[in-house]
Amino acid sequence: MANKIPRVPVREQDPDVRRHNFEEVCFGYNREEAILEAGRCLNCKNPRCVQACPVSIKIPLFISNVLGEDFSEAARVISMDSSLPAVCGRVCPQETQCEGSCILGIKGQPVSIGKLERFVADWSRENGIRFSEREPSNGIKIAVVGSGPSGLACASDLARMGYDVTIFEVLHKAGGVLEYGIPEFRLPKDTVVAYEIENVKSLGVKIETDVVVGRTVSIDDLMDRENFRAVFIGSGAGLPRFMGIPGENLNGVVSANEFLTRNNLMKAFREDYDTPNYTAGRVCVVGGGNVAMDSARTAVRLGSDVTIVYRRSEKELPARAEEVQHAREEGIKFMMLNNPVEIIGNEKGWVTSMKCIKMELGEPDSGGRRSPVPIPGSEFVIDADTVIMALGTRPNPLLVRTTKGLESNKKGGITADENCATSRKGVFAGGDAVTGAATVILAMGAGRRAAKSINEYIREQKDK
């Protein structure tokens, strides 16, 4: 029985070595390991893994091609539904999506779908395999705001349909959160991210960088003056959240967004780059999500003594179990059921310590998690030279403020329906710009839905 075959473990850098470098932690499967793991798949007639995938990759089909050693065909199958397979194979939360629905996981370990997707994507890159087939150009211009996961997914699907697609990116490099948010040791930029973006460009997608839509040019201008028939907003959620406690304006307090952008996009971790950094001897990271783990693990590699402060227990940590395990292996300390109440500084305005209060779990909140409640009189002070706030992000309101007829929702994002249509005719939105911070694959799913909706919208306009 296939479910009796143990899951093939993945090779990784030794923790004592990797905590001193920014090279990728996970080595992935080699050819033999991938084929062996593919042999565990039951090729279900009703594959629950496909239903659980936000972009509906034909998982059993691509895995059967891996088993048959037809890696090129496996890559073609994945490319039907995903424009970023090497990214998704590395950073998707497979344990709560495709792998979490794998029938083998009921009594054992699920098929390592993510690692198999990564293997196929890496094999394709190493062998120069690209899939750039598209319909003949229809001459219709579509604009995409943002070159993150949702924008890239939307643009690639529209390009395959024959549309003339231009992505407008605010930063000097394309990729959005893939480029500035996820650390190099989890997602290599010059190989993986750059190659996947080139795959999108090979479909004919144009990318214009250093364009602040809402400032450099407005959505109204794109539609009314530059003849773009529709616009997709995939600008993400880049506005950081803070706690509003005393001392947050001190030098040495920084958002995780800024910290990771300096290290990823501006290469602050490299000695040949003159980019200032906020790390010092003792770093406290406030938060418990994947961004908190990324920030903490980056700070460790920069030589810091790092502690994660989280107001709930480890059971409630929202970060992926793999990321928490890696953080612990790399020597990061965890202070659970604690919450900052004040950041303390010296006469020069620099952080010296942080006052915290102990917490206990009370009744569940609206999301089902038990709400943390402070314990009166339990305050204490810990030393800190840098405090990184990793408390989530929200969408920037710039586009709502500068676009006629565009409405915002309760989360501060753009109001859009299940088909990504907004209150402004011809304008669509999806991903973090609508929902607030979420995962790469959910953003891609929204981008794909938007592409379908835009195509239907254009067809309806033709029929009128």
Helices and strands as residue ranges (DSSP letters): G 2-4, H 15-18, H 31-38, H 48-52, H 59-67, H 71-79, H 85-91, G 94-96, G 99-101, G 103-106, H 113-126, E 141-145, H 149-160, E 164-168, H 177-180, I 189-193, H 194-201, E 206-208, H 219-224, E 230-233, E 239-240, E 253-255, H 256-264, E 282-286, H 290-301, E 305-310, G 314-316, H 321-329, E 333-336, E 338-345, E 351-364, E 370-374, E 380-383, E 386-389, E 393-394, H 398-402, E 427-429, H 432-435, H 440-463
